[in-house]
Amino acid sequence: MHMTLKTALLSGAAMGLVFGAGAPVRAADIFAEGAGLAPAVDVLNGKVEGFGGWVDGRFGRSGDFVGGGLASVTLPLGERFGAQVDGIAASKRGDFVGGGAGHLFTRDPASYLFGVYGSGIGFDDRLNSWNAKIGAEGEAYFGRLTLSGVLGYEHIGGGSSATERTRKGGSFFDYVDVSYYVTDDWKLSTGHRYTGRKHAAALGTEIALPVAGFDSSAFVEGRLGEKDYKAVWGGLKVYFGGGDKTLIARHRESDPPNWLKDDLFSTSSRRRSPGVTPPPPPPCGGEGSCGPCYPD
């Protein structure tokens, strides 16, 4: 696994904030039944979201469109544990992208989440690229402040082409956010991403919508990073199950984040310049195979 010192320092410091902040949590708190803690997941719940925007910095060009849909289902596993399954179906610069992820975690909604995470995503591009991840997931809660992230190992695979820039093989990855809830229904976030051996800054906001009958929200997110890791998109989320909740309560009592949108950048869709095409061979007279032909 290759990881530069810069990557190690940035990613390690970011994730140290998330996992180090939860260090006071005792093992007895995690595994004890009936300790007076709220359940890790209060009730079976889910969410769907749709998003659309532009990638690679050339905003407004139809060839740079990115968009699609995501879905998550979260279920309680007893009082102390929960699980979530995620899915994505999207288009990035004309290529279909599909994949899924799984979370298995323990959580005290008043202070922390800790668990394991895995995902896989495939690209219908010229290389049939794919990315798989396995890692640890954590969250720490301090009043209106939330530290959240996932980090671990990723592997990128696919074919090969003289006109593609895809860095294959294994590497470290991390997705980290620091979020602040200005109100119970309005979240601002900033963070760091490292996937496909590319760094990016992440910015976002989500606000609950006053729609009677179901919980919904609007969001806008941006990425500013290396190579083609540049994007802006917006969309809507609809939440199911768990009753009428504020945004901060839903994020801490119901569903962990669906991280799959950032997997769209785990392989590159940028093409190398194919160079100068050599001229065709000169025409040959007569029949049969011919070698180099020259004028008489």
Secondary structure, DSSP 8 states (H G I E B T S, - for coil): ----HHHHHHHHHHHHHHHHHTTT--HHHHH-SSSS---SSSS-EEEEEEEEEEETT-TT-GGGEEEEEEEEEEEEETTTEEEEEEEEEEEETTEEEEEEEEEEEEEETTTEEEEEEEEEEEE-STT--EEEEEEEEEEEEETTEEEEEEEEEEEEE----TTB----EEEEEEEEEEEEEEETTEEEEEEEEEETTEEEEEEEEEEE---TTSEEEEEEEEEEESTT-EEEEEEEEEEESS-S--HHHHHHHT-----HHHHTTSS---B--------------SSS--------
